[in-house]
Amino acid sequence: MSTPVFEPALYYDVTARDDNDACENSGKEFEVNPCYSNAGTVIVECGLCRQHMTIISAVLLDPQPVFS
């Protein structure tokens, strides 16, 4: 499986999976929307074990959200 390529400073709908066997969330998938690609880098952490999760897919949001 290839890692998605993120453009800097854009929002995505990301699906990530926890692959830490020692975690209660192991094998579970989570949706992160919106997910900001700061400098083209996206890291999703598990809320329980704080380990990085595997990004399964990412879709650029169109239109991009506007925050004030």
CYANA upper distance limits for C-alpha pairs under 8 A (distance plus 0.5 A):
  3 THR  CA     55 ILE  CA      7.62
  3 THR  CA     56 ILE  CA      8.13
  4 PRO  CA     55 ILE  CA      8.19
  4 PRO  CA     57 SER  CA      7.17
  4 PRO  CA     58 ALA  CA      6.98
  5 VAL  CA     40 GLY  CA      8.20
  6 PHE  CA     37 SER  CA      6.92
  6 PHE  CA     40 GLY  CA      5.38
  6 PHE  CA     41 THR  CA      7.10
  6 PHE  CA     42 VAL  CA      8.03
  7 GLU  CA     37 SER  CA      7.31
  7 GLU  CA     39 ALA  CA      7.97
  7 GLU  CA     40 GLY  CA      5.32
  8 PRO  CA     37 SER  CA      6.00
  8 PRO  CA     38 ASN  CA      6.19
  8 PRO  CA     39 ALA  CA      4.83
  8 PRO  CA     40 GLY  CA      4.29
  8 PRO  CA     41 THR  CA      7.77
  9 ALA  CA     36 TYR  CA      7.18
  9 ALA  CA     37 SER  CA      5.85
  9 ALA  CA     38 ASN  CA      5.77
  9 ALA  CA     39 ALA  CA      6.53
  9 ALA  CA     40 GLY  CA      7.26
 10 LEU  CA     36 TYR  CA      6.33
 10 LEU  CA     37 SER  CA      5.99
 10 LEU  CA     38 ASN  CA      8.07
 10 LEU  CA     60 LEU  CA      8.09
 10 LEU  CA     64 GLN  CA      7.81
 11 TYR  CA     34 PRO  CA      6.31
 11 TYR  CA     35 CYS  CA      5.86
 11 TYR  CA     36 TYR  CA      5.03
 11 TYR  CA     37 SER  CA      6.69
 11 TYR  CA     60 LEU  CA      6.81
 11 TYR  CA     61 LEU  CA      6.40
 11 TYR  CA     64 GLN  CA      6.82
 11 TYR  CA     65 PRO  CA      7.78
 12 TYR  CA     33 ASN  CA      7.09
 12 TYR  CA     34 PRO  CA      6.16
 12 TYR  CA     35 CYS  CA      5.57
 12 TYR  CA     36 TYR  CA      6.89
 12 TYR  CA     37 SER  CA      7.92
 12 TYR  CA     58 ALA  CA      6.62
 12 TYR  CA     59 VAL  CA      5.88
 12 TYR  CA     60 LEU  CA      4.93
 12 TYR  CA     61 LEU  CA      5.62
 13 ASP  CA     31 GLU  CA      7.61
 13 ASP  CA     32 VAL  CA      6.46
 13 ASP  CA     33 ASN  CA      5.13
 13 ASP  CA     34 PRO  CA      6.08
 13 ASP  CA     35 CYS  CA      6.59
 13 ASP  CA     58 ALA  CA      6.05
 13 ASP  CA     59 VAL  CA      5.65
 13 ASP  CA     60 LEU  CA      6.92
 13 ASP  CA     61 LEU  CA      6.91
 14 VAL  CA     31 GLU  CA      6.21
 14 VAL  CA     32 VAL  CA      5.60
 14 VAL  CA     33 ASN  CA      6.86
 14 VAL  CA     34 PRO  CA      8.19
 14 VAL  CA     35 CYS  CA      6.99
 14 VAL  CA     55 ILE  CA      7.59
 14 VAL  CA     56 ILE  CA      8.10
 14 VAL  CA     57 SER  CA      6.26
 14 VAL  CA     58 ALA  CA      4.87
 14 VAL  CA     59 VAL  CA      7.05
 15 THR  CA     29 GLU  CA      7.16
 15 THR  CA     30 PHE  CA      6.10
 15 THR  CA     31 GLU  CA      5.02
 15 THR  CA     32 VAL  CA      6.75
 15 THR  CA     55 ILE  CA      6.55
 15 THR  CA     56 ILE  CA      6.03
 15 THR  CA     57 SER  CA      5.77
 15 THR  CA     58 ALA  CA      6.91
 16 ALA  CA     29 GLU  CA      6.01
 16 ALA  CA     30 PHE  CA      5.83
 16 ALA  CA     31 GLU  CA      6.98
 16 ALA  CA     32 VAL  CA      8.18
 16 ALA  CA     44 VAL  CA      7.59
 16 ALA  CA     53 MET  CA      6.43
 16 ALA  CA     54 THR  CA      5.84
 16 ALA  CA     55 ILE  CA      4.78
 16 ALA  CA     56 ILE  CA      5.80
 16 ALA  CA     57 SER  CA      7.67
 17 ARG  CA     26 SER  CA      8.27
 17 ARG  CA     27 GLY  CA      6.72
 17 ARG  CA     28 LYS  CA      6.12
 17 ARG  CA     29 GLU  CA      4.78
 17 ARG  CA     30 PHE  CA      6.77
 17 ARG  CA     53 MET  CA      5.98
 17 ARG  CA     54 THR  CA      5.61
 17 ARG  CA     55 ILE  CA      6.95
 17 ARG  CA     56 ILE  CA      7.30
 18 ASP  CA     25 ASN  CA      6.63
 18 ASP  CA     26 SER  CA      5.51
 18 ASP  CA     27 GLY  CA      5.97
 18 ASP  CA     28 LYS  CA      6.34
 18 ASP  CA     29 GLU  CA      7.15
 18 ASP  CA     46 CYS  CA      7.18
 18 ASP  CA     52 HIS  CA      8.14
 18 ASP  CA     53 MET  CA      5.32
 18 ASP  CA     54 THR  CA      6.85
 19 ASP  CA     26 SER  CA      5.85
 19 ASP  CA     27 GLY  CA      6.24
 19 ASP  CA     53 MET  CA      7.03
 19 ASP  CA     54 THR  CA      7.37
 20 ASN  CA     25 ASN  CA      8.36
 20 ASN  CA     26 SER  CA      5.94
 20 ASN  CA     27 GLY  CA      8.39
 20 ASN  CA     51 GLN  CA      7.81
 21 ASP  CA     26 SER  CA      5.88
 21 ASP  CA     27 GLY  CA      8.41
 22 ALA  CA     26 SER  CA      7.67
 23 CYS  CA     48 LEU  CA      7.78
 23 CYS  CA     49 CYS  CA      6.60
 24 GLU  CA     48 LEU  CA      8.19
 25 ASN  CA     46 CYS  CA      8.31
 25 ASN  CA     48 LEU  CA      8.08
 34 PRO  CA     61 LEU  CA      8.43
 35 CYS  CA     42 VAL  CA      8.31
 36 TYR  CA     42 VAL  CA      7.65
 37 SER  CA     41 THR  CA      5.84
 37 SER  CA     42 VAL  CA      5.76
 38 ASN  CA     42 VAL  CA      7.31
 43 ILE  CA     52 HIS  CA      7.14
 43 ILE  CA     53 MET  CA      8.04
 44 VAL  CA     52 HIS  CA      6.24
 44 VAL  CA     53 MET  CA      6.03
 44 VAL  CA     54 THR  CA      8.23
 44 VAL  CA     55 ILE  CA      8.04
 45 GLU  CA     50 ARG  CA      5.86
 45 GLU  CA     51 GLN  CA      5.93
 45 GLU  CA     52 HIS  CA      4.96
 45 GLU  CA     53 MET  CA      6.03
 46 CYS  CA     50 ARG  CA      5.34
 46 CYS  CA     51 GLN  CA      6.13
 46 CYS  CA     52 HIS  CA      6.94
 46 CYS  CA     53 MET  CA      6.82
 61 LEU  CA     65 PRO  CA      8.16
